[in-house]
Amino acid sequence: MDPSSGEQQDFQTWTKGPYKISTDPSLIPLHTLNDWFASDDLYWAQSLPLDALEHSLRNCLCFGLYHHSPEDESSRQFVGIARCITDRVTFAYITDVYVHPSHQGKGLGRWLVKCIGEATEEMPHLRRSMLFTMDWERSVPFYEQVLGMTVAECKKGEGMAMMMRKGRGYPKSLGG
């Protein structure tokens, strides 16, 4: 939120052992995230000018994933991210879900996505959550299981999968 608007932004946090997820976008190190975007690991993205990246984060519901030493809380290391492009009322588009390879295999991606689910469940007028993926073998079953999403409007197994989860604000007239 724009601090000059007088609106207060409440950030959510979740903790799991030495890991923490925060929706405070100011904690996300821009240079590190941009390096990730420039890497082959995030094949769907590319780096951005830092002012554009900062603007993007400020206008999204961000989920930064951090690791810290139990002995030193200030040792926070940025290890993952997910973003929701959302109006925070009726719609959420999930994108840029990523856990750094050095922290994969610990269930952190699942936890990160579950936190997205919790945050969007708190939106009482949410009509739909959506995402796109081309990974039919891993991502489609993962999002079906973790978020209850379904594949919509495509030929299964071909091209990009558009997935959607109906929210509490989804119109009943459309079969909600």
Stockholm file with secondary structure:
# STOCKHOLM 1.0

chainA/1-176         MDPSSGEQQDFQTWTKGPYKISTDPSLIPLHTLNDWFASDDLYWAQSLPLDALEHSLRNCLCFGLYHHSPEDESSRQFVGIARCITDRVTFAYITDVYVHPSHQGKGLGRWLVKCIGEATEEMPHLRRSMLFTMDWERSVPFYEQVLGMTVAECKKGEGMAMMMRKGRGYPKSLGG
#=GR chainA/1-176 SS CCGGGTCCCCCCEEEETTEEEECCGGGSCHHHHHHHHHSSTTTTCCCCCHHHHHHHHHTSEEEEEEEEETTEEEEEEEEEEEEEEECSSSEEEEEEEEECGGGTTSSHHHHHHHHHHHHHHTCTTCCEEEEEESCTTTHHHHHHHHHCCEEESSCTTSSCEEEEEECTTSCGGGTC
#=GC SS_cons         CCGGGTCCCCCCEEEETTEEEECCGGGSCHHHHHHHHHSSTTTTCCCCCHHHHHHHHHTSEEEEEEEEETTEEEEEEEEEEEEEEECSSSEEEEEEEEECGGGTTSSHHHHHHHHHHHHHHTCTTCCEEEEEESCTTTHHHHHHHHHCCEEESSCTTSSCEEEEEECTTSCGGGTC
//
